[in-house]
Amino acid sequence: MLMEQTMRWYGPNDPVSLWDIRQAGCTGVVTALHHFQPGEIWPVEEINKRKTEVENAGMTWTVIESLPVHEDIKKHKGDFEKYIENYKQSLRNVAACGLKVVTYNFMPILDWMRTDIHYEMPDRSKALYFEKSAFIAFDLFLLKRPGAEEGYTTEEKDKAKQRLSTMSEEEKEILYRNALLGLPGSDERFTEEEILTALKTYADIDAQKLKQNLFYFLQQIVPVAEKEGLKMAIHPDDPPFPILGLPRIVSTEQDAKELLAAAPSPANGLCFCTGSYGVRPDNDLAGMIQRLGNHIHFLHLRATKRDAEGNFFEADHLTGDVDMYAVVKELVLLMKKRNVSIPMRPDHGHVMLDDLKKTTYPGYSAIGRLRGLAELRGLELGISRSLE
């Protein structure tokens, strides 16, 4: 029982084609209807259209990534009840089209944060990078978020000021653009006014309040998912700590246990991202699989390398701080125990070789992910055969 091998595809405008993904050895594609805004109902016709596109390339589409949660739901304000009802209808529609797993996240405003999307590695490939001092410099001196100073120590602020002094005007502009990248799958970037206005709407929402809003959302939609035969898979925070004064509530094993307990059901589960969880040294990834394995419905396999300063970059899939051997071994044992093939995708690859001449979505170049998939495929097969 091996993992189902997939890659993420951003739709017809993705520079990486469905045939590229199939040639990498994938049997499945993970995608979404990115042309619909959060809160809109996904129509059956559009779901089936996307499904047919994938099937015409000889692959299957059973995992959605992502069905986005509207900000009103996260804040429990405005039209949140209407958007929850829309979400329920989208779940019914995707189930009617034969999809099985729905990935989503509950990160406020920004899905992810990096300060450098072209970080040069020793072999001259490019990786995604989060530099703490550069991020604080962006927050304090470029974005100038009101009240930001209160969230950092004097040492952190001094380091950020020093880091800013080393940047050229061009480097400041690049940092600003990188930090305000919009949602994955979109070329749009938030403006300063948009992000500051959006941040104000979360002024009275701390981690506990956001967590209660998540629990309410789960209690509304999980029964629908269970009835329709769907598995919900929440993606952890990326990075797994507060940013821009916004709370993060899906960062640790305890967070995962609490959200699972809030709506007990086989349909309430996890997208287990080893990169996001792996940024925190207090997350025991192999142990988390042992303890939470029955609730893992989708896998993102990637490795990050962190340092004592709080910086991290996307490492090769079999290096970094993630013990990928231990992770994959636990997954092989888990799938044997559950008698299921869990879908996985190699998450975030380095930009390398001919892809250095192309423009792709950050983290989603073809060749870097192909390399990661090949390494993970070999690792899994070796472990599986050794356990026979």
N, C-alpha and C positions, 0 to 999 in steps of 0.2 A: 504494500500500500504506500505509494509515493505521493508527494504533494502535486497538486495540479499546477502546472507551470504557466504563468500568465505575465503580461506586461500591461502597463497603463497606456491608454491611447486617448488623446484629447479630441478625437473626432476628425472630420474631413480636412480641417485646416492644420492638423498636426504634421510637421515636417517628417516625422517618422511614420511611415505608412503601415497599413495592416500587413502588407506582404513582407515588409522589413521584420515585423514582429513574428510572423509565421516562420520566416527563414532563420530566426534566432532559436527556433525549436519550441515555441510556445504552442499550446493547444487551446488556450483561452485568452480573452482580452478583458481588461477591466476598464470600463469607460462610464460616461455619464452624458446627459443632455445639457451640455454647457451653454447652449443658446437659450436656455430658460433661466430666468432670474430666481433667486431664492424666494420661496413662498408660492411660486406658480405651480399649478398642477401639471404633471407630466402626462400628456395624452397618450392613449394606447397606440394611436397611429404612429406617433413619433418614436415611441419605444420600439415598436416592431420594425420601423424603418432602420433604426440603428442596429437592431439585432440582425436584420437581413444583411446589412453591410458587412458585419463581422462574419456571418455564416458564409457569405459569398467568397470570403478569403480563406475558407476551410477551417475556421475556428469557432468557438462558442463564446457567448456572453452570458454569464450567470451572476457575476459580481458587479454591483454598481459602486463606483467611487467618483464623486460622492453625490448623495441626495442632500443638498445643503439645507441647514436649519436657518430660518429667517432670524434676523437680529431681534425682532420683537419677541420671539419665543424665548431667546436667551435672557432677555431683560424682563420678561413677563409683563410687558407693557403694550400699549397701542392695540394693534389688531392681532395679538398673539393667538387668541382663540380661533380666529378665522384661518390663520396660517397653520395651526395644528390640524384643523379639519382638512385643509388642502393637502397637508402631509399624509394624512390617513388615506385620502383618495389616491394620491400618487402611489402609496404602498399597494393599494388594491390593484391599481393599473399595472404596476410592474410584476406583481404576482400573476396576474392574468396572462402576462406575456411570457411566463416561464422563468423569470429571474429568481434567484435564490438568496442572495446576500446583499444587504444594503449597508454600505459604509457611510459614516457621517462623522462630524466632530462638533464639539461645543465650545470652540475657542472664540472668544469675543473679537469681532472686527477682522483681525488678521489670522489667516490659517497657519502661517509660518513666518519665521523671521531669520534672515541671514544678512550679514554686513558685506559679504563679498561673494558674488556668484561666479567669479572667474579666478579663484584662488589657485595660484600655480604650485603644483606639486614638484618634487625633485626630478621626476621624469618628464616634466613640462606638460603633463596633462592638467586639466583644470577641475577644481572641486568646489563645492559649496562650503562656506566658512562663516562661523559666528565669532567675532572678536568683541569681547566684553567692553573694553575701553572705547573702542570705536562706536559701539552701540550707545554707550552712555554719552559720548560726545555728541552723537546725533540727537539724542533725546534732550540734552541740556542746551546745546549751543546752536543746533541747526533747526530742529523742530521747535525748540523753546517751549516745551510743554509746561503749562502752569503747574507749580507744585512739584515738579520733577525732582528738585534738589532734596526734598524730604525722603526720597526713596533710596538714596545712596550715602555711603560713608564719606567722610572727608578724604580718605585715601583714594577711594574710587573716583571722586570728583577731580582730585588733583591729577590722577593718571589720565583721566579723560581730557582734561585741559591740555596736558602735555601731548597726548596723542593727536589732538586737533591741531596743535602748533606744527606738527610734522607734515600735515597734509597740504597739498597744493589745492588751488580752487577747483581744479578738475577732479581731484580725488574726493573732495567734499561733495561735489555734485554727484559723483558715482555712488558714494555712500548714501546720500539722501535718496537717490532713485532706488537703490537696492533695498533699503530699509522700508520703503513705502510701496514695494511691489504689491499688486492686488491679489485677488484670489487666484489659485492655480487654475490654469486653463484659460486665463485671460491676459491680454497684453496691456490692460488698463492699469494705471497707477493712481493711488490716492494723491490728491493735492494736500498741501499743508492745511488749508481751511477745512477740507473734508475730514481729515483724520482728527484734528482738534475738536471739531464739532461732534464727531462720532464718540470720541473719548469722553466728552462731557456727559453723554447719555448714560455712561456707566459710573458716574461719580458716586452714586449711592448704592452700588452693587459690589459687595465684597465677596470673598471666596465662598463663605457659607451661604449667602443669598444666591449666588450663581449656581451652587450645588443644589439648592432646593428647587431652583427653576429647572435644572436638568432632570431631577427626580420627578417633578410634575410632568414634564414632557414625556419621560419614559413611561410613566403610569398611564398616560393617554394613548401612546402609540404602540407599545409592546403588545397589548391584547389584540390589536388589529393585525400586527405582524404574525403573531402566533396563529391566529385564525386563518391567515392567508398562506401559512407555510413558509414564511420568510424568517431569515436570521438577521438581526440588527448587529452591526459591528462598529463600535465607537473607536475612533482613532485617538491616540493619546496626544497630549499637548506637544507642540514643536516650536521652540524648545520647552522642556518640562519645568518651567519656572516663570514667575510673573514678568511681564514686559509692559512698558509704557503705563505702569500703574494698573494694568488689567490683571484680574485674578486668573489663575490656571488651576483647574480642578480635576484633570485626568492625567496625573503625572507620576503616580506611585501605585504600588500594589494595593495599599489601603484605599486609595481613591477608587480603584477598579472594584474592590470588594464592596464598597459602599454603594456604587451605582448598580451593581448586580443585585444587591440586597433590596434596593429601592423598588425594583419591579421584577420579582422572582419569576423566571420563565425561561424555557429553553431558547426562546427567541431573543432574549436580552443577552448580548455577548460583546466580544472584543475584536477589534482589529489589532493584533499584537505586532506592534512596530518595534523591532529591536533597536533601531537607530534612535527613536525618540526616547523610549524608556532607558536606553543604554547611555544617554548623556549624563544621567544621574548615577553616581557610584553606589548609591544606597539601594538601587534596584537590582535584585538577584534574578536575572532573566531566566536561567534554567529552573530555578526554584519557582518562579512565577508560572512557568508552563506546567510544572508538576501540580501546583495548587489551583490554578485557574483554567487548566487545559480543557475542561468540558465546556467552557464558555468561549473558546477561541474559534472564530468562524472564518478568519481571513488573516493572512500573514504578510507583513512587509519585512523583508530580510535585508538589512544593511548594517554597516558598522560605522561608528563615529570614534574619533580620537580626541580626547579632552586633555586639558592640562590644569594645573593648580590655579591658574588665573581665571578659570571659567570660560576659556575659549574652547571651541571644538571645530573639527572639520570632518567631512565625509571621507572616511578611509576606504581602502579596497575592501571588498566584501568579506574576505577571510582574514583581515588584519584589524587593527584598531583595538578598542576596549571591549568589544563584544566577543565573547568566546563562542564563535559560530559553530565550532564542533560540538560543544556542550549543548547549545541551543538546538541544533538540527538533530542530535541524538535524542533529546527529549521529545522533539516533534515526531520522530519516527516511532518511538515507543507509544506516544499518545495516539497517533493515527492507527496503530495496530490495536491498541486497547479499545478505541472507539469504532474501529472498522470503517473509517472514513478517509477520504483524500481531501485534505484541507487546501484550498486555493492559496497560492503564494505568488508574490511578484518580487523580483530583485529591485529594491527601491534605490533610487538615486545612483547614477553611475557617473564616473569621471568623463569629461569631454576629452577625447583622445583621437589620434590618427586623423582620418579624413574629416571627422566631425568637428575638428578645430576650425575648419573653414566654413562651417554651416551655423545657422541660427536655430536653436531648439529651445524648448521650455527648460528653465533651470532644473538640473538634476535628471532630465529625461532625454538625453541624447541616446542614440541607438547603440553605438559600439560599446560604450561603457557599461550599459545594462546587459548587453549580450555577454560581455566578459564576466560580469557578476553572475548571470544566470548559468553560464557554463561551469563556473567554479562551484556554485551551490548545487548544481545538478550532480557533479562528480562527487562532492562531499556526501550528499544524501545517499547516492547509490552505494558508495563505499561503506557507509555506516549501515545501511539496510542489509547489504550482503553479509557483513560481518556478524550481524545478529541472527542470521538464519540458523 
